[in-house]
Amino acid sequence: SDGVNRSQDEIHLHSPLSMPNATGYLWNKKMMFQMTCRGFANALHMQPEPAKYAYGQSFEAKTFLQPEHHYYAGHPGRFFYIKLNNGSLFSLPYEPTRQKLDKFTFIQKQDALRWEVEKDNLRFLLEVKLAEDIALEDWRLELINLGDQDTYIDIYPCFSIGYASWMNQSARFIPQLNGVMAEYITPYQKAEDYPKIKASMDKTVLIADAPIESYDTSTPQFLGEGHMHCPDAIMQSTLFNSSALYETPIAVLQHKISVPASQKVKLSWLFGPCKNEAHAMQLKNRLSKHNTARPAHINSGISIETPDNTLNQMVNTWLPRQLSYHIESDRLTTDPQTRNFLQDHLSSIWLHPKLAKKNLLLALSQQNKNGAMPDGILLHKDAELKYINQVPHSDHNVWLFPFVELYLNETNDYSILAETLAFSDDKKPYSVEEHLERACEYLWSQRDHRNLSLIKQGDWCDPMNMVGIRGKGVSFWLSLASAYAMGIWAKILGTIQQHEKAQKWQDAQQTLNDACNDLGWDGNWYARGITDGDEKFGIAKDKEGQIFLNPQSWAILSGAASQDKTEKILTAVEAKLKTPYGYCMLAPAYTQMDERIGRVTQKFPGTAENGSIYNHAASFYAYALYTQEPARTLTKSKDIAYEVLASMLVSAHDCLKRGQLPNFIPNYFRGAYHQLPEAAGRSSHLFNTGTCAWFYRSIIEGLFGLQQHSGKLTLQPNLPSTWESASISKKIYNANVRINIKRGKQFTLSTDANNLNVKGNEVSGFVENQTYLITLVVPHD
Amino acid sequence: SDGVNRSQDEIHLHSPLSMPNATGYLWNKKMMFQMTCRGFANALHMQPEPAKYAYGQSFEAKTFLQPEHHYYAGHPGRFFYIKLNNGSLFSLPYEPTRQKLDKFTFIQKQDALRWEVEKDNLRFLLEVKLAEDIALEDWRLELINLGDQDTYIDIYPCFSIGYASWMNQSARFIPQLNGVMAEYITPYQKAEDYPKIKASMDKTVLIADAPIESYDTSTPQFLGEGHMHCPDAIMQSTLFNSSALYETPIAVLQHKISVPASQKVKLSWLFGPCKNEAHAMQLKNRLSKHNTARPAHINSGISIETPDNTLNQMVNTWLPRQLSYHIESDRLTTDPQTRNFLQDHLSSIWLHPKLAKKNLLLALSQQNKNGAMPDGILLHKDAELKYINQVPHSDHNVWLFPFVELYLNETNDYSILAETLAFSDDKKPYSVEEHLERACEYLWSQRDHRNLSLIKQGDWCDPMNMVGIRGKGVSFWLSLASAYAMGIWAKILGTIQQHEKAQKWQDAQQTLNDACNDLGWDGNWYARGITDGDEKFGIAKDKEGQIFLNPQSWAILSGAASQDKTEKILTAVEAKLKTPYGYCMLAPAYTQMDERIGRVTQKFPGTAENGSIYNHAASFYAYALYTQEPARTLTKSKDIAYEVLASMLVSAHDCLKRGQLPNFIPNYFRGAYHQLPEAAGRSSHLFNTGTCAWFYRSIIEGLFGLQQHSGKLTLQPNLPSTWESASISKKIYNANVRINIKRGKQFTLSTDANNLNVKGNEVSGFVENQTYLITLVVPHD
């Protein structure tokens, strides 16, 4: 056994050793909180820029959330030293003493992380939730004496605060708070940064409900000659009651607890950022509150039953949770990349269509009147484009179209096209239709003499930054993605009876597709691009970066790939990109800088965009295979598409190798399977990813084949060949529809409702809030 | 005893526990290397921007060298695990196992750091030097078996490499190198940063001379479930031979050594940054070389003998070393602040006058034609103004004048004034004299209607950034410093017979001094400034920041302070600013932001500019008391000035409280003695400081009273009242002069040389390379 139990509600891990970096996560609208099973923590809160309230021991760089976060002894965490009257010392959850526990379970719940630990006839039920509305951790410990002797215990919550500032940092115990407050001045040098500094919550508090026997707030004094596994202060009968005077702060408290035989005791703590002492005192009132960030289960209106239980759990519980995290947090940024913003909020269309509409309008309000979308969408007035958003990318316009397509199909709300709003550089209001038309025109304008799309300093692949840095290089992927976008727009224009314009964009789509077929087809797959120096890459004669997944997926999506080409693509992808842990984004991974291509080739082989199993890319592939003719009608497509999706899910047989719990889909697993097999399959543990929405979409529109359009539902399921049945429940035009699919001799579609119109595989006439059962019989291929 | 032995040559510390953060340092022109007695290390090398080759475990922020660096378990270090065949495990120097050693001595030598350790009948002599010309650590271990049994030992050098990059980091063992190479790509996102990245030495090597039994290069694999004090790998018979594949690198080797009874064995390692594998192989050749960065002793041409042995050692050995570090490293920056550059290179005037001249011309070549000096001096073509140099400060011009004064006095090379060079914004050549005239004019132009100098966003006190942010606030210190600068310039102009101009600057000096006396005198001391809002501060009615040291020192230097005022100043400074650990820069320290004053009030009370014993400021005070009438002639001045200087030196009675060895003068000791007595006196451990040159100057021109001018030497010694004799040897106009001073009834000056002209306390006629003995008898006051 892998020591993991999974269910719709909870995931249990029974050892702190088998997957030391396995994490759970919580969030609310103000913060994100991720913790390893062993007790290390990463937390960010928005004020409005992302900030920490607990740091490491050295002065850390500000950076975006990184994959494969490195945990180390001394990493910030939430620890509880336990000292028994028999002299035994251990810690919860497991770090930092690393003492063997009699029982250990780490639980990812919907709204909590929980540990159930037993040691020396004591049971510890430790749980953390987040407050609903503010950045605050709510910790509860229930301690049960399983023995027949009264027990006296010292409990020392020990919460890292760390090195926050070289300007000013300190911490002290505040008796009336019954806790510790650390204070720091975010370091700065320019006067113009002062207003931001002034507004920031640069204090961290740990507040207890139980009486405090002693405390420490100075890291060096607390540790003395000891290490974190046996600090000098813990070895004494009481802590040193130290203040941190320009020393690295820590919050450690001592509670002396007696637990009568067979009785239990409950303790609570709050931990989080605060503004000042008065604010801290307000927080203290929440000790007695029921703090919880969200309902126990996120209802997306969609649930499935299939023979694949891992898939069921992911789609019914963990994925909606991850979708919801993306929608609510915007990845803890104030300037999400336009590409991410539009894809993350695909999920809003299912979960919260009004929010989806609002966000589409927000994005379009930042569009330039020449049609170009900016690199990032600014979410508040002081937000600025940061990090990668200061590098010009060429693909942002593409993502408007799948968004609008899904929005219209799901809501049938074509009135949105008539809404009016200004451009960022033109105050006059224009219709959404005009915004989208210009977005398409902009894509069309950004092509070269060969009718291929200019890549500039990167497309979907951010770090592919030197292919077109001199202004000449082109991207086959972007050309195909532009064609796909134009195809969508043509379809929408057709629906609203703008046939002339529709034809124009169909022609444009064809022009781009033709150019890609003429210049991009390498014999067995599509090339990735042509460099400034007019060298084609992503082709068979390349030693590294020989084949990229994205051009294949999007040649299918755009309609460029004929049946013959599609079959060759499927064969090549299986041969070159498939690994036991999923489908790589390119292979072989680059092992050195290729200055024709750029920064992507400098990333470590098999990580991130350099040939990992980059799930976002893999989800495009599955979606393409499921939904686009002629790929969909190839018999093997269904099984491959399912395999692509299934291999993103951590399962019992590869859990340990991936090192991750099945509570989210990470942005990648290590690729480079043939080059560095020892690392292949490892999870990035980063749950920020464009994968989620496309995975969800692939299940709904692809595997179950529910295609909505203009009030109609078309049913075109693509069950894997081994499945005999499956069912899905989904809101369809606000009706509650359940669809049962079974294998049979020939296709039949029946329903329990008289008022539905059924025509072939097409159903219409859904009435809001009504409940429908549709039964589908589908033959094996 | 404090466990410290001091001598001219070496400083010995006999415990790793008494002063855990005590450090020694080495440098060459490419790097700086600082290590604690226990084995933690900080190293920076220039390529040409400062870079690290060993990092902590989290992704560290790039920042300038900070005071009170925080060392923690897991901090980068150079460690040697020792495993004996009796199973005992300990480590050298002391971290990370922290096992008790039988004997421990940490030695700061001139050109090496050394440890002499005994444990279990084994003696370990461990030493590190730097290569002379490149960034490279040369480690040697001599192991002596003191017993009568042959011994078998496992030695594991364990050198931190740490978290260098989220883009790409790895490490591997290279057999032909007999060592480990770690590789990383400095993380970046913008294509324009690539050329810098490409040129940088982003590899780190550890190379051994002895055979390697096994190795580890992956931190998580090396540690396993162990901590740094007992890594899993060390607990095995051999290491895991791990490669770091996008994991945090470390370099650990296992050597199996046998040492026959009473015999010794020697081992060597090299550690440092490198470019590539070929470069690493070149470095390997240095294993057999005698790598050493400098001669055993830096000869400044100056030495003293006084009753104060701590002072003798500092002035004769450790201070020239620190001066030399400043001259050669420019504080590991490529854009030293103009203020620092001109004061650090005061030392070049004594140690290397040609370099001093070159640097003055370099600084003046970056002057604006309006006379303004820039905020930093760029040392190479790609250097940029960074950090604090992006904030406009008002004092940079001041520092030209003490520099030129000392240069002319020491060298008598007035020809420099006729050298010509361009301004940064005017290609036409102008004489140095014209540059300096315009520098003075610029200072004169930057005053308000009250004849007080505008402070802008800070003067000498960098973080005093809000006093004049609206363009109105003024600085009494800067007004006085400008007056002092003009006074110097007037004297120089007088010397070169430019009497009219000289008179103009004397008048200007008087105007500024008068304005300060009219508006700045607060009754018992001078105020610090007047804010934009027209509020005077640094005055008796202020609760915090009531008195600042600098305006007092510079009112004496500028000649503003009458005898009456000077006496009041001395009394106030003794009462308000003196502490057992030295003289604070202001008191009481600010405990909260004062938005009238700015960032200085946000620093932690008693640290840095917020009321620490900021030695740079204290050295101005000593220099003022020693050299300027009427202060000098006040009886108590001599003893106070000596006290000010002596209290900067770590001595036997306060070593433990300061936590520092007497091998350098730090930039500060904690002040706020009355507010936070528990922390007062702690060293910043930062040896970058403008103090050194002014301390040296105070000893030479002040305590010994050697005033050089136009080929003459005036002798005006200011021995502390308790001293009966003292002597100094110094190059005077390139002659070797020794001056013996004794107490006697009345002043007499005699010499062994016939060819010297003696007139009162004035001597002239020195001939280059001749040796002279001058004997001085001075009465008690």
Interface residues (C-beta under 8 A of the other chain):
Chain A: L17 G56 Q57 S58 F59 E60 A61 K62 T63 Q66 P67 E68 H70 Y72 A73 G74 H75 R98 Y163 W166 M167 N168 Q169 S170 I185 Y188 Q189 K190 A191 Y194 K198 T219 P220 L223 E225 H227 M228 H229 L245 Y246 E247 T248 Y387 I388 Q390 V391 Q457 P463 N465 M466 I469 M593 G598 R599 Q602 K603 F604 G606 T607 R670 L676 E678 A679
Chain B: L17 G56 Q57 S58 F59 E60 A61 K62 T63 Q66 P67 E68 H70 Y72 A73 G74 H75 R98 Y163 W166 M167 N168 Q169 S170 I185 Y188 Q189 K190 A191 Y194 K198 T219 P220 L223 E225 H227 M228 H229 L245 Y246 E247 T248 Y387 I388 Q390 V391 Q457 P463 N465 M466 I469 M593 G598 R599 Q602 K603 F604 G606 T607 R670 L676 E678 A679
